[in-house]
Amino acid sequence: MSVYTKVGRDDLAAWLQPLGLGELIDHAGIAAGMQNSNYFVTTTRGRFVLTLFERIDPSALDFYLALQDSLARRGIPCPQPVADGEGRYWRLLCDKPAALLTCLSGAALETPAASHCHAAGEMLARLHLAAADMPNPLPNPCGAAWRQTVGTALLPLVSAEEHDLLADELVFQDGQDWAGLPRGVIHADLFRDNVLWDSTGRLSGVLDFYFAGEDAWLFDLAVVANDWCFDETTLAALITGYTAQRPLIESEREAWPAMRRAAALRFWLLRLEVRHQPRAGEVVTIKNPDDFRHLLARFRLAPEALPR
């Protein structure tokens, strides 16, 4: 969550009126994440999160916001959009589509233990099952076609070493066929900073659904494993938590090494885009793409089987 669009108090107060949430007390930008402008908003009725969508097609917002509303109603602890009197989840603010969502309690963990990885795996499977019947899901916006298009466009911009690695990986991934794997709506960005924990260690929130879309569920599990798991113990805990809710089939186990590479490639490309094609913003978070380049290189050199 970054701040690309500055929102004035008067504009925000007027925008909030149709929501019936009382008077605006304060708002402050959130300097985290990469894609949208985000603010904490406090009114006389409570604290919320305002998101201005910088690059998301407005036609896609209906799906993203309906997904969060549906998941929240089914017991997944995610932000729930606040609708106005006409049932709209988003309206223009400062010429950008904007939505207000409930603010969840808790804090992210920098270094999760095995117990946290188990809980994250369990929650991810619950999310997959809860969203399995979402009507008309969007495709994963950073899926296989996106990876090929963006990767090809970045080839002339990266270093010679990166060029060779990227070109070879694009060829490898283009040869993968995961059409037969179990699939449905995935979160696609469930990093540690998108999960909240309360003071007792209970998972209290799942954030940032604006990369969600339909894809292989295994890809989502690989995204989480790549960010959360630092050793065999934490990886085993994640997989145990997930499979307690949704057992994996043999074809998923066979696809796991290549899927972890695909997940690493996706975030390497996403961060390379920001490095080589940055957007101006008031408060902008730029994350190091090299972390995922090194991870991808590791998986290519030493593929790791899925724990049983």
Residue pairs with C-beta under 8 A, 6 or more apart in sequence:
1 30
1 31
1 32
1 33
1 36
1 37
1 38
1 51
1 208
1 285
2 30
2 31
2 32
2 33
2 34
2 35
2 36
2 37
2 38
2 281
2 283
2 284
2 285
3 29
3 30
3 31
3 37
3 38
3 39
3 281
3 282
3 283
3 284
4 36
4 37
4 52
4 54
4 279
4 280
4 281
4 282
4 284
5 37
5 52
5 54
5 94
5 96
5 282
6 94
6 282
7 27
7 37
7 39
7 50
7 52
7 93
7 94
9 24
9 27
11 93
11 94
12 24
12 27
12 39
12 41
12 50
12 93
13 23
13 24
15 91
15 93
15 98
16 24
16 41
16 43
16 100
18 84
18 85
18 86
18 91
19 82
19 83
19 84
19 100
20 85
21 43
21 44
21 45
21 46
21 48
21 82
21 100
22 43
22 44
22 45
23 43
23 44
24 41
24 42
24 43
25 42
25 43
25 44
26 40
26 41
26 42
27 39
27 40
27 41
27 42
27 50
28 39
28 40
29 37
29 38
29 39
29 282
29 283
30 38
30 39
30 40
30 49
31 283
31 285
32 38
32 193
32 285
33 193
33 208
33 285
34 270
34 271
34 274
34 284
34 285
34 286
34 287
35 54
35 55
35 56
35 210
36 51
36 52
36 53
36 54
36 56
36 210
37 51
37 52
37 54
37 96
37 281
38 49
38 50
38 51
38 52
39 49
39 50
40 47
40 48
40 49
40 50
40 103
41 47
41 48
41 49
41 50
41 100
42 48
46 103
47 103
48 82
48 100
48 101
48 102
48 103
49 79
49 100
49 101
49 102
49 103
50 93
50 98
50 99
50 100
51 98
51 99
51 100
51 101
51 210
52 93
52 94
52 96
52 97
52 98
53 61
53 90
53 96
53 97
53 98
53 99
53 210
54 96
54 279
56 64
56 97
56 210
58 90
58 97
60 138
60 141
61 89
61 90
61 97
61 99
62 89
63 134
63 136
63 137
63 138
63 212
64 209
64 210
64 212
65 81
65 89
65 90
65 99
66 89
66 134
67 131
67 134
67 185
67 209
67 212
68 78
68 79
68 80
68 81
68 101
68 209
69 80
69 81
69 89
70 130
70 131
70 134
71 78
71 127
71 130
71 131
72 78
72 79
72 80
72 102
73 80
74 130
75 126
75 130
76 123
76 126
76 127
76 130
76 206
77 104
77 196
77 203
77 204
77 205
77 206
78 104
78 205
78 206
78 207
78 209
79 101
79 102
79 103
79 104
79 205
79 207
80 101
80 102
81 89
81 90
81 99
81 100
81 101
82 89
82 99
82 100
82 101
82 102
83 89
84 91
89 99
90 97
90 98
90 99
91 97
91 98
92 98
104 196
104 204
104 205
104 207
105 196
105 198
105 204
105 205
106 196
106 197
106 198
106 204
106 205
107 196
107 197
108 192
108 193
108 194
108 195
108 196
108 197
109 116
109 192
109 195
109 197
110 192
111 230
112 120
112 192
112 228
112 234
113 234
114 233
114 234
114 236
114 237
115 201
115 237
116 197
116 201
116 203
116 228
117 228
117 229
117 234
117 235
117 237
117 238
117 241
118 237
118 238
118 240
118 241
119 202
119 203
119 241
120 190
120 195
120 203
120 224
120 228
120 238
120 241
121 221
121 224
121 237
121 238
121 239
121 240
121 241
121 242
121 243
121 244
122 241
122 242
122 244
122 245
123 195
123 203
123 206
123 241
124 187
124 190
124 220
124 221
124 224
124 242
125 241
125 242
125 243
125 244
125 245
125 246
126 245
127 187
127 206
128 184
128 185
128 186
128 217
128 220
128 246
129 245
129 246
131 137
131 184
131 185
132 184
132 185
134 184
134 185
137 184
137 185
137 213
137 214
138 212
138 213
138 214
139 213
139 214
139 215
140 146
140 186
140 188
140 211
140 213
140 214
140 215
140 219
141 211
141 213
142 188
142 211
142 266
142 269
142 270
143 213
143 215
144 173
144 174
144 176
144 262
147 170
147 173
147 262
147 265
147 266
147 269
148 170
148 173
148 174
150 269
150 273
151 166
151 169
151 170
151 265
151 269
152 170
154 166
154 269
154 272
154 273
154 276
155 163
155 166
155 167
157 272
157 276
158 166
158 272
158 276
162 272
162 293
165 293
165 296
165 297
169 261
169 265
169 296
169 300
172 258
172 261
173 258
173 261
173 262
173 265
176 255
176 258
176 262
178 216
178 218
178 219
178 255
178 259
180 251
181 216
181 217
181 218
181 251
181 252
181 255
182 216
182 217
182 218
182 249
182 252
183 214
183 215
183 216
183 217
184 214
184 217
185 212
185 213
185 214
186 212
186 213
186 214
186 215
186 216
186 217
186 219
186 220
187 194
187 206
187 209
187 211
187 212
187 220
187 223
188 211
188 212
188 213
188 215
188 219
188 220
188 223
189 208
189 209
189 210
189 211
189 212
189 223
190 206
190 220
190 223
190 224
190 227
191 223
191 224
191 227
191 228
192 227
192 228
194 206
194 207
194 208
195 203
195 205
195 206
195 207
196 203
196 204
196 205
196 206
196 207
197 203
197 204
198 204
216 255
216 259
217 246
218 248
218 252
218 255
218 256
218 259
219 259
219 262
219 263
221 238
221 239
221 242
221 259
222 256
222 259
222 260
222 262
222 263
223 263
223 266
223 267
224 238
225 235
225 238
225 239
225 260
225 263
226 260
226 263
226 264
226 267
226 292
226 295
228 234
228 238
229 235
229 238
232 307
235 304
235 307
236 307
239 248
239 306
239 307
240 307
242 248
248 306
252 306
253 305
253 306
253 308
256 304
256 305
256 306
257 299
257 303
257 304
257 305
260 299
260 304
261 296
261 299
261 300
264 292
264 295
264 296
264 299
265 292
265 296
267 289
267 292
268 289
268 292
268 293
268 295
268 296
270 289
271 286
271 287
271 288
271 289
271 292
272 289
274 286
274 287
274 289
275 286
275 289
278 284
278 286
